[in-house]
Amino acid sequence: RSMIVRKPKVHPNVVALTHKINTAKAANRNVPEWVFVAAGDIARECGAEPCDVIDEFSERAAAREYSGGLSRGEAEKLAWSDTEARYRKQMELAV
């Protein structure tokens, strides 16, 4: 089975990216500040939308917290590790 891999878009406009991150902050008030900084880094490096990265992170953290019985802090650390690895893997496949 073949898989089509699209090369991610790179965000050339830092102002637009900052606006997207600030919009995501307004919609995700329960997400720690370090996640927005890290999501911005991933967005710049991988061409991802910051809100998509944050949404994926939030879903993974919630699943680990509620289904895995972890503290929120531990769930967030593991969720970010998974999310970051997924986007970096996607970037590797697109090259």
LUMMAR-550738 format. One record per atom (N, C-alpha, C): residue number from 1; atom name; x, y negated, z negated. Coordinates in steps of 0.2 Angstrom, whole numbers, m for minus. Layout:
// residues N
NUM / CA / X / Y / Z
...
This chain:
// residues 95
1 / N / 4 / 6 / 0
1 / CA / 0 / 0 / 0
1 / C / 4 / m6 / 0
2 / N / 3 / m10 / 5
2 / CA / 8 / m16 / 5
2 / C / 5 / m22 / 1
3 / N / 9 / m26 / m1
3 / CA / 7 / m32 / m5
3 / C / 9 / m39 / m2
4 / N / 5 / m43 / m1
4 / CA / 7 / m50 / 2
4 / C / 9 / m54 / m4
5 / N / 15 / m57 / m3
5 / CA / 17 / m61 / m8
5 / C / 18 / m68 / m5
6 / N / 15 / m73 / m8
6 / CA / 16 / m80 / m6
6 / C / 21 / m84 / m10
7 / N / 25 / m87 / m6
7 / CA / 30 / m92 / m10
7 / C / 26 / m97 / m13
8 / N / 27 / m98 / m20
8 / CA / 24 / m103 / m24
8 / C / 26 / m110 / m22
9 / N / 21 / m115 / m22
9 / CA / 22 / m122 / m21
9 / C / 26 / m125 / m26
10 / N / 31 / m129 / m24
10 / CA / 35 / m133 / m29
10 / C / 32 / m140 / m30
11 / N / 31 / m142 / m36
11 / CA / 28 / m148 / m38
11 / C / 33 / m154 / m37
12 / N / 33 / m158 / m32
12 / CA / 38 / m163 / m31
12 / C / 37 / m169 / m35
13 / N / 31 / m170 / m37
13 / CA / 29 / m176 / m40
13 / C / 28 / m175 / m48
14 / N / 33 / m177 / m51
14 / CA / 33 / m176 / m59
14 / C / 27 / m180 / m62
15 / N / 25 / m186 / m59
15 / CA / 20 / m189 / m62
15 / C / 13 / m185 / m62
16 / N / 12 / m182 / m56
16 / CA / 6 / m178 / m55
16 / C / 7 / m172 / m60
17 / N / 12 / m169 / m61
17 / CA / 13 / m163 / m65
17 / C / 12 / m165 / m73
18 / N / 14 / m171 / m74
18 / CA / 13 / m174 / m81
18 / C / 6 / m175 / m82
19 / N / 2 / m178 / m77
19 / CA / m5 / m179 / m78
19 / C / m8 / m172 / m79
20 / N / m6 / m167 / m75
20 / CA / m10 / m160 / m76
20 / C / m9 / m157 / m83
21 / N / m3 / m158 / m85
21 / CA / m1 / m156 / m92
21 / C / m5 / m159 / m97
22 / N / m6 / m166 / m97
22 / CA / m10 / m170 / m101
22 / C / m17 / m168 / m101
23 / N / m20 / m167 / m95
23 / CA / m27 / m164 / m94
23 / C / m28 / m158 / m97
24 / N / m23 / m153 / m97
24 / CA / m23 / m147 / m100
24 / C / m23 / m147 / m108
25 / N / m19 / m152 / m110
25 / CA / m19 / m154 / m117
25 / C / m26 / m156 / m120
26 / N / m29 / m160 / m116
26 / CA / m36 / m162 / m118
26 / C / m41 / m156 / m119
27 / N / m40 / m151 / m114
27 / CA / m45 / m146 / m114
27 / C / m43 / m140 / m119
28 / N / m37 / m140 / m121
28 / CA / m34 / m135 / m125
28 / C / m31 / m137 / m132
29 / N / m35 / m140 / m136
29 / CA / m33 / m144 / m142
29 / C / m30 / m139 / m147
30 / N / m31 / m132 / m147
30 / CA / m29 / m127 / m152
30 / C / m22 / m124 / m150
31 / N / m20 / m126 / m144
31 / CA / m13 / m123 / m142
31 / C / m8 / m128 / m144
32 / N / m2 / m124 / m147
32 / CA / 3 / m128 / m150
32 / C / 7 / m132 / m144
33 / N / 10 / m138 / m147
33 / CA / 13 / m142 / m142
33 / C / 19 / m139 / m138
34 / N / 23 / m134 / m141
34 / CA / 28 / m131 / m138
34 / C / 26 / m127 / m132
35 / N / 20 / m125 / m132
35 / CA / 17 / m121 / m126
35 / C / 16 / m126 / m120
36 / N / 14 / m132 / m121
36 / CA / 13 / m137 / m115
36 / C / 20 / m139 / m112
37 / N / 25 / m139 / m117
37 / CA / 32 / m141 / m114
37 / C / 34 / m135 / m110
38 / N / 33 / m129 / m113
38 / CA / 36 / m123 / m109
38 / C / 32 / m122 / m103
39 / N / 25 / m123 / m103
39 / CA / 21 / m122 / m97
39 / C / 23 / m127 / m92
40 / N / 25 / m133 / m94
40 / CA / 28 / m138 / m89
40 / C / 34 / m136 / m86
41 / N / 38 / m132 / m89
41 / CA / 44 / m130 / m87
41 / C / 43 / m124 / m82
42 / N / 38 / m120 / m83
42 / CA / 36 / m114 / m79
42 / C / 33 / m117 / m72
43 / N / 29 / m122 / m73
43 / CA / 26 / m125 / m67
43 / C / 31 / m128 / m63
44 / N / 36 / m132 / m65
44 / CA / 41 / m135 / m61
44 / C / 45 / m129 / m58
45 / N / 47 / m124 / m62
45 / CA / 52 / m119 / m59
45 / C / 48 / m114 / m54
46 / N / 42 / m112 / m56
46 / CA / 38 / m107 / m52
46 / C / 33 / m110 / m47
47 / N / 31 / m116 / m48
47 / CA / 26 / m119 / m44
47 / C / 19 / m117 / m46
48 / N / 18 / m115 / m52
48 / CA / 12 / m113 / m55
48 / C / 8 / m120 / m57
49 / N / 2 / m119 / m58
49 / CA / m2 / m124 / m61
49 / C / m2 / m124 / m68
50 / N / 0 / m129 / m72
50 / CA / 1 / m129 / m79
50 / C / m6 / m126 / m83
51 / N / m12 / m128 / m80
51 / CA / m18 / m126 / m84
51 / C / m19 / m118 / m83
52 / N / m16 / m115 / m77
52 / CA / m17 / m108 / m76
52 / C / m12 / m104 / m81
53 / N / m6 / m107 / m82
53 / CA / m1 / m104 / m87
53 / C / m4 / m105 / m94
54 / N / m7 / m110 / m96
54 / CA / m9 / m111 / m103
54 / C / m15 / m107 / m104
55 / N / m20 / m106 / m99
55 / CA / m25 / m102 / m99
55 / C / m23 / m94 / m100
56 / N / m18 / m92 / m96
56 / CA / m16 / m85 / m97
56 / C / m13 / m84 / m104
57 / N / m9 / m89 / m106
57 / CA / m6 / m88 / m113
57 / C / m11 / m88 / m118
58 / N / m16 / m92 / m118
58 / CA / m22 / m92 / m123
58 / C / m25 / m85 / m123
59 / N / m27 / m83 / m117
59 / CA / m30 / m76 / m117
59 / C / m26 / m71 / m120
60 / N / m20 / m71 / m118
60 / CA / m15 / m66 / m121
60 / C / m14 / m66 / m128
61 / N / m14 / m72 / m131
61 / CA / m13 / m74 / m138
61 / C / m19 / m71 / m142
62 / N / m25 / m73 / m139
62 / CA / m31 / m71 / m142
62 / C / m32 / m63 / m143
63 / N / m30 / m60 / m137
63 / CA / m31 / m53 / m137
63 / C / m26 / m50 / m142
64 / N / m20 / m52 / m142
64 / CA / m15 / m49 / m147
64 / C / m17 / m51 / m154
65 / N / m20 / m57 / m156
65 / CA / m22 / m58 / m162
65 / C / m28 / m54 / m165
66 / N / m33 / m54 / m160
66 / CA / m39 / m50 / m163
66 / C / m39 / m43 / m162
67 / N / m36 / m41 / m156
67 / CA / m36 / m33 / m155
67 / C / m30 / m30 / m158
68 / N / m25 / m34 / m158
68 / CA / m19 / m31 / m161
68 / C / m18 / m32 / m169
69 / N / m22 / m36 / m172
69 / CA / m22 / m38 / m179
69 / C / m15 / m42 / m181
70 / N / m13 / m46 / m176
70 / CA / m7 / m50 / m178
70 / C / m9 / m57 / m180
71 / N / m4 / m60 / m184
71 / CA / m5 / m67 / m186
71 / C / m5 / m71 / m179
72 / N / m9 / m77 / m180
72 / CA / m9 / m81 / m174
72 / C / m2 / m83 / m171
73 / N / 3 / m85 / m176
73 / CA / 9 / m87 / m174
73 / C / 13 / m81 / m170
74 / N / 13 / m75 / m173
74 / CA / 16 / m69 / m170
74 / C / 13 / m68 / m163
75 / N / 6 / m68 / m163
75 / CA / 2 / m67 / m157
75 / C / 5 / m72 / m151
76 / N / 5 / m78 / m153
76 / CA / 7 / m83 / m148
76 / C / 15 / m82 / m146
77 / N / 19 / m80 / m150
77 / CA / 26 / m79 / m148
77 / C / 26 / m73 / m143
78 / N / 23 / m68 / m144
78 / CA / 22 / m62 / m140
78 / C / 19 / m64 / m133
79 / N / 13 / m67 / m134
79 / CA / 9 / m69 / m128
79 / C / 14 / m74 / m123
80 / N / 17 / m78 / m126
80 / CA / 22 / m83 / m122
80 / C / 27 / m79 / m118
81 / N / 30 / m74 / m122
81 / CA / 35 / m70 / m119
81 / C / 32 / m66 / m113
82 / N / 26 / m63 / m114
82 / CA / 23 / m60 / m108
82 / C / 21 / m64 / m102
83 / N / 19 / m70 / m104
83 / CA / 16 / m75 / m99
83 / C / 22 / m77 / m95
84 / N / 28 / m79 / m98
84 / CA / 34 / m82 / m95
84 / C / 37 / m76 / m91
85 / N / 37 / m70 / m93
85 / CA / 40 / m65 / m89
85 / C / 36 / m64 / m83
86 / N / 29 / m64 / m83
86 / CA / 25 / m63 / m78
86 / C / 26 / m68 / m72
87 / N / 27 / m75 / m74
87 / CA / 28 / m80 / m69
87 / C / 35 / m79 / m66
88 / N / 40 / m78 / m70
88 / CA / 46 / m77 / m68
88 / C / 47 / m71 / m63
89 / N / 43 / m66 / m64
89 / CA / 43 / m60 / m60
89 / C / 40 / m62 / m53
90 / N / 34 / m66 / m54
90 / CA / 31 / m68 / m48
90 / C / 36 / m72 / m43
91 / N / 40 / m76 / m46
91 / CA / 44 / m81 / m43
91 / C / 50 / m76 / m39
92 / N / 52 / m71 / m43
92 / CA / 57 / m67 / m40
92 / C / 54 / m63 / m34
93 / N / 48 / m61 / m34
93 / CA / 45 / m57 / m28
93 / C / 44 / m62 / m22
94 / N / 43 / m68 / m24
94 / CA / 41 / m73 / m18
94 / C / 47 / m75 / m15
95 / N / 53 / m74 / m17
95 / CA / 59 / m77 / m14
95 / C / 61 / m72 / m8
